[in-house]
């Protein structure tokens, strides 16, 4: 599926996993600071100098590791060997806390001056050893990044809309300010059409696996919701509630047919594909933008994968809701208060959520908000604190053949899609 969508020229963003080095290293630095207060001044001065040096090195190298992991995740095979090298170092840094804690406990429990001195020397040697490992690997990181051809510029391409980015960031920052532990909606409520995908097994005539998209919800009330979580400061879910006010017949007698609701954690979204034309899904009647989303239900939290089953990889797509003659005419006869009732079914199942009164049908705005909240989740910090280079990774095109209205026409898209087989039709 990834290859099919890439060939179609869609824009793609691979969401990076959590920022490279865990908070264990930060905690270990604090442990050293506390340790310094309990040892003789001469020893404390030496350890303090090493602590400052180590802290600076970790900050620099952890940022480089993040960049390598991001670029490697985007398909740069030149960085695979460097990724293995940095992964080993990252494990050492993450385990630094346990080792330092073990050594400092010996100082606190020492009963003789010799035992204390031995423990202080052990801490000093351990810090020096880690510093040597970092300084040993740094030239290889620099060489690898230089020769890989990876674009680490913080500049945004012309496919990024400044207006949409500002609007999306305003919604996210506003939500950050108002969040106080209750479920709060991020940004407006989006009216979307929900599509799911299923695969056709290869036949004797056709060796390629074919996929077909089908409409599951004509009208879906789509929200991004921030929820309180004990382990993750920025925790979000994407919720889609079906509305039967869509101009279609629904057999609701005796609860024969009930509105559907779907919900997924943002951490399970691993890729986004954006196209200005719905023909990406082989839907010739839909020319409006679509957002194809790849999810991995193996991901249970930040850096937590339950298993590697491909059965838990799911795809779905969201397009702008396009009202039909039947439901548009009914909307014209209703007042604004009646229009708000269209969302009653969705709101009833989200009674504890602080809702938004704003409505939007912009798939592009939904895409930008998803990117920004995913970045906050992965980096565990506000987008206002994120470095420019990392922000650009989440906003720039992963696919060099990315398509936006600003630099490509629908006709060019159609020409590419003619060479891509998505269904039997």
N, C-alpha and C positions, 0 to 999 in steps of 0.2 A: 504493500500500500504506500509506503514511504516513497518508493521509486516511482510509482505511478503518478503520485501527486507532484513529485519533483519534475518529472518529464512534462507535466502539464503546465509548468512554469509558475506555480503558486508560490506565495511567500511563505517561508517557514521559519519558525523559531524553536530551537531545542531548549527546553527549560533545564538549566543546570541544577544539579543536586546541591545540597547544602555547601556553603562556603568551606573551602578546603580544610583549614585547621580548626579543630574544635575549641570550645572555651576551656578545655582542660589545661591548655598551655597558659592561658591568662590566669587561671586559678593557681597554677604552679608558680608563676611569677609572684603572686601575692603570698604564696607560702614561703618563698625565699625572703620576701620583705619581712615577714613575721619572724623568720628564723634569724635574720640579722640582728634583731633587737635582743636576742638571747645569748649572743656570743661576745667574746672580748672585742674591744674597739678596733684593734689592729686587724684581726681576722674579718671583722665586719666591713672595714673599708675595702679590702680585697674582694670580698664576695659581692659588695654593692656595685663595684665597678663592673664585675662580670655580669651581674644581674641586668644592669643598664645596657650593656653590650648585647647580651642575649635577647633582651626584649626588642631592641632595634632590629636585630637580625631576623627574629621570628616574624615581626611585622612585615619586613620586606619580602622574605622568602615565602611566607604564607600567601601574600598577594600574588606573587609569581606563580605559585602552585595553582591558585584559583584560575588564573588566566590560562594556564596550560590545560587544566581540566575542562574549562569551557570550550577552548578551541578544539581540543581532542574530541569532545562530545559532538562538535559540529562537523566531524568527519575528516579532520586533518590527520591522516595516517602517519605523517612525518614525526608526530609528537608521541607516538605510542611508546617508544623506548624511554623517552624522557618522562612520560607519565608513570611508568613502572618505577623509575628511579625516584621520582618525587613522592610517589605513594609510600615507599619504604621510609623516607624521611618524615612524611606526615604521621606515620604510625609511631615513629620514635618520639616526635613532639607530643603526640597525644598521650603517650605512655610516660612522658616526663613527669607528670603530676604524681603518679603512683610511686615512682622511684624517689623523687625528692621528698615526698611525705614520709617514706620509709627511712630515709637517711636522717631527716630532721628529728624524727621520733627518737633516734638513738642519742642525739645530743640532749634532748629533754630528759631522757632516762639514764644518762650517764652518771656514774657515781665517783669517777676519778677524772683528774685533769687529762690524763693520757687518753682515756676513752673518748672524752669530748673532743680533744685535738684530732684524733683519728677520724671521728665523724665529720668534723669541719673539713678536713683534707679530702675526705671522700666526696662531700658535696662540691667542693671546689674542682676536683678532678672530673666529676660527672658533668658539671656545667661546661668546663673547657672542652670535654670530649664532644658534647653536642655542638658547641661553637665550631669545632674543627670539622664536624660532619656538614654543617651548614655551609661553611666557607669552601669546603671541598666540592660541594655540588653546585654552588652558585655559578661558576664559569660554564658548566655544562648546560645549565638552565638558560643562561644568556646566549650561548652558541646555538642551542636548539631553537629558541624563539627567533633568533636572527635568520637562521637558514631555513626555517620551516615555511617561510612565506606567509605566516599568519598575520592578518591585519589587526593590530592591537590599538588602532587609532580610536580616540574618543569622539571623532566626528561622526555625525549622523548622516546617513545617505538622504538623497532627495525624495526617497519613498516614504520617509517619516513625516507625518503631518504635524507641524508645530502647533496648530490650533487644537487638534485632537489630543496631542500629548499634554498640552496645558490644561485642557478640560478634564482629561482623565486624572492627571496628577492633582488637580484641585479637588476632585471627588475623594481621592485616596487620602490626601492630607487632611481634608475636612473630617473624614471618618476617623483618622488617627486622633484628632483633637477631641472628638465627641465620644469615643469609645470609653466606656466605664465599667465593663464587665458584662453588660447585657448584649444580646444579639443585635447587631446594627447592620442595616443594609448599606452597601457601598455603591454610590452612584445611583442612577435612575433605574426604573423597572423597564426591562426591554421586552418588546413583543416580537417573538421569533417563531419560525417554523422549524420543527425538529425532525431530522432525518437520521435513520439508522442504516447500517450496512450489513449485508450478509454475502458470503462467498459462494461461488459456484466452483465445484471441484472440476479439475481438468477432464475433458472428454477425449475420446480417441482422435477427434478431428482437431481439437485445440489443446495444446499442451499448457497454455498459460491459465493460471487461476483468474477467474473473472469475478468482478464484484458488481453488485447492484445496490443502489440507494433507494430507500423507500420512505415515504412520508409517514411518520408516526404520530405527530401532533401538528395539526394545521395551525393552531394558535397556542403557543406556550408562553407563559408569563415567567420571564427569566430574571433571576436576581443573583447578585454576589453578596454573600452575607459573612460578616466577621463574627466569630464566636469566641467566647472565653475558653481558653485551654490552659491546663496546668503546666504543660511542658513547652508549648509554643506561644510566644508573645503575639505573633501575627498568624492567626489561624482563620482560614476562609473556606467556605463551601460555595459551590455553584448549584443553585436550585432552580428547577424548571417545573412549573405547575401547569397542567393542561387546562385550557379554558374551552368550554363547549359553545361559547358564543363566537362561533367561527364560520357561520353560514352553512355548516354541514349538519346532516341528520345524525342525532345520537339517541339511542334507545335507553332512556333513563328510567323507564317504568320498572318498578320493583328492583331498582338498583342493577338492572341488566348490564348497564355500562356506566362506569364511574370514571371521573377525570383521573388521569395518571399524574404521579409526581416522581421526579427523579432528583437525586442529590448526590453530589460527589465532592470529596475534599480536593481543594486546589492542588495539593501536593501530588495528586494522582494524575494531573495533566502533565504530559511529557513533551507534547508537540502541538503547535498550532500551524495550520495552513490556511492562508487567506487568499481568496481570489475575488476579483471584481465581477466575475461572471459565474452564475449558477450552473453554467454548462460544464463546469468542472465535475459536477455530479451526474452529467449526462441528463440534465433536466432542461430540454430545449425551450420550455416555456418560461424559464426563470433566468432573467438577465441581471438580477440584483446580486450584490455580494454574498458570499457564503464563507463561513468560518468552520473549517474541518478540525476536529479536536481528537487527538490520540490520548487515551488514558491507560494507565497501568494499575490495576487493582491490587497488584502485589505490593505496592507501596502503601504502608500503613501509617507512616509518619516521616519525620525528617531523618533521612538516611536509613529508614527501616523498610526492608523488603522481606515479606513473609516467605516467598519462594520465587522461582523464575519461570513459572508456568506461562506459556504463551496464550493459554485459554483465557487468561485474565486481561489480555490486551484488547481493548475495545475502541471502536471508532464511532463517532457521530458527527453530525454537522448541524449548524444553525444558520438559517437564512432570515432575512427580514420578513416579518409577517405581511402578506399582501392580502388585503381584504377583498372579498368577492362582492358582486352586486347585491347579493341578499343581505350580507351583514353590514355593508356600507350604507345601504338605504335605511336599515334599522337604526344605525348610529345617527343618521341625520335627523331622525324624528325624536331622538332622545336628548335630554338635557345633560349638562355636565355632571350633575349628580347621578343620573342614570348611567353615564359612561363609566363612572367610578365603580359601579356595581359589576362591571365586566371582570373585575379582579377579586370579586368576593370569594369565589371558590379558592383561589390561591392564598388570599389573606387569612382565611379561616384556619388553614393548616399551619400558618406561621404567626399565630396570635401573640407570641412572645417576642417577635422581631420589631425593632423600631424601624418602621417602613420609610420609604421615600415617596413623596408626592409627585416626583418628576417621572415622565415617561419618555422613552426614546425607542426608535426603530433602527438606530445606527449600529450595524454590526461592527464597523471599524472602531467605534467608541468602546464597545464591549470588549473587543480584542485588546485595546490599549490598557483598559482597567485590569483585565486578566493578567497581562504581562507585568504590570506594576505591583499588583498584590502578590503575585508569585515571587517576584524579586524580594519583596519585604519578608515573605515567609522564609525563603531560602537563606537570606542573609541576616534575618532576625534583627532588622533595623529599618528605620524610616527611609523612604526613598530620598529624603532630603539629606541623608547622611551617607548615601551610597556614592562610591567613587564614579567619576564620569565614564571611565573605561568599562566598568562592569555594567553600568546602566546602558551603554551603547550596545553591548552584547545582546541585551534583552530587547532592544528596539531596532537594531539593524537587521537587514535581511541575511538569513543564513544561505538562502539559495541565490546564486548570482543571476539567475534568470527570473528573479522576483518581478511580479507584475503589479502595477498600480495604475490608476487612471491617469496619473501625471506623465507616465512615460510609455504607455502602451495602449493599444486600442483593442476593442473586443474582437475585431477581425483577426488581429494577430494571434489572440488567444485561441480562436476557433481553428486557425490553421495548425497550431500545435496539437490541439485536442483531437483533430482528425487522425493523428498518428498514434493515438492512445486508445486502446480498447478497454472499456470499463464494464460493459454489460453485453448480453446477448442481443439486445435490441439494436 
